[in-house]
Amino acid sequence: MGKIVFKRLVEVQILHDYFLTMGDGISFFQRNKKEKEELLTQRINRGLYSAGSIFKISPITANKLRDNKILFAETSSGFILGVEVDEVIEAGELRFKPVHDISKKLDLSFSLTTKLPFFKSFTNLELEKSLPSINYFTNKKATLLNENTVPAYTSMPLTKTAPAHQAGETYEMGTILDFGGTIREANQRTDGNDPAHWEDIDDRRFVTRADKVLLPHNFKIKFKDYQLVTQLEVSLEDTGNNKIKKIVKNSAEPFKDISLNFSKIDENDKDSPNIPSGIYYLNLKINGATEIVYSILLDNDLYDYQNFGVVELGFEEVNSPYSLLDTQGFLKTKIEAGGQKVSHPIFEIRLKNRRSYWRYKKNTDFTPSEIAATSNHLEVAASNILVAKKPKALTETLLPFKNGTNLLLPTPKVAGIRVENEKIYSDIHINQSNGLLKI
């Protein structure tokens, strides 16, 4: 009997900066490829990082995995897919061909469900949302990211590029947008492009609202109290900008929410054509103001409101870095004639840690010496309240404010974020057991 060989077809890594930023304060995603690999391996080996402790990862299409003899296994950083292969020597290279044929039409889907309490407290995600959409990550038409590290390298995130700023839309603090090629993060809730409300950041292809596109055909859109929505005009268009359906709603009193049904062209006509699953543009015009456009994916089979998101891997990508097989049907992994190993594709889902304004509160007034010592970082909001001048990242490895090597300010508890007016705060209460100044 010949030997049975299994090889990795593809790997998906889920990487969260909250857990991977170290004591030097450098984001995991600022590091070069070698540094990332070493740091991730170190954290995993020490039991300090596990994607499985953050997410429950479950195959949605388990039957397709079984029928196509594809193995699924969770790893400390995410999950892998493997297949049985035949070993083939071709042009001096050791190549691997799946024993069982895989159709190019095959899609494999996996759900991600958060397991940690207060996940949104330390993850840079929207706290309020109008649409009940969840994240959708796929290798289909995905684009590489040229990392501006030293040395530079190319990574394969499944996350999309940040969406463009749209006039007339309100963005909450932490929103990441593309302003004509410059990536910026909002320092507060804002409805415009005032430079004071935004901070330039490097493009690290984090999860953004561009990934939050997956919806059922019938869903409810919610409105914030301050929007005072009395008129809504909604148009569903396909990717060719052909109008599929239009919904208009009016009310004398502001709407709190409105149900939108995109199951059929006309839900009142049983013979009306169904609207197929797929990618569409959702155009919203509120109170006759500027139209706001969302890219959405309607799919009842993939959508589950309880999930953080869905990963869908398709074999239709051909002759692309994101292809799961090469043009001849071989695995991407191989051993070249010189003995150099070429790895299987490694896709990434990148989560950014949340930033907040650290706010120090005291039952009594802060002393002049406390105010003076912290003036580089904090400003006086009240006699007993000092607030960070700029938002600061939340990390599992505690990173206090520092003045050189002397001054350390207490760090907040993860669950302690508060949304007040335009900003997100983390409160730190100062008392006899945790003085403001730790020298």
PEBEL-V716614 format. One record per run of one state. SS is the DSSP state (helix for helix, strand for strand, loop for the rest). FROM is the first residue (numbers start at 1). LEN is the number of residues. If there is no record, write none. Layout:
SS;FROM;LEN, SS;FROM;LEN
This chain:
loop;1;4, strand;5;12, helix;17;4, loop;21;7, helix;28;3, loop;31;2, helix;33;13, loop;46;5, helix;51;4, strand;55;5, loop;60;2, helix;62;6, loop;68;2, strand;70;6, loop;76;2, strand;78;13, loop;91;2, strand;93;6, loop;99;8, strand;107;8, loop;115;4, helix;119;4, strand;123;1, loop;124;10, strand;134;5, loop;139;6, strand;145;3, loop;148;5, strand;153;3, loop;156;1, strand;157;1, loop;158;6, strand;164;1, loop;165;6, strand;171;1, loop;172;4, strand;176;4, loop;180;2, strand;182;5, loop;187;3, strand;190;1, loop;191;4, helix;195;3, strand;198;3, loop;201;11, strand;212;4, loop;216;2, strand;218;5, loop;223;2, helix;225;3, loop;228;3, strand;231;8, loop;239;4, strand;243;8, loop;251;6, strand;257;5, loop;262;2, strand;264;1, loop;265;9, strand;274;1, loop;275;3, strand;278;9, loop;287;5, strand;292;7, loop;299;10, strand;309;6, loop;315;10, strand;325;1, loop;326;4, strand;330;2, loop;332;2, strand;334;2, loop;336;5, strand;341;2, loop;343;2, strand;345;7, loop;352;1, strand;353;1, loop;354;1, strand;355;8, loop;363;5, helix;368;6, loop;374;4, strand;378;5, loop;383;2, strand;385;4, loop;389;3, strand;392;2, loop;394;8, strand;402;2, loop;404;3, strand;407;2, loop;409;5, helix;414;3, strand;417;4, loop;421;2, strand;423;8, loop;431;7, strand;438;1, loop;439;1
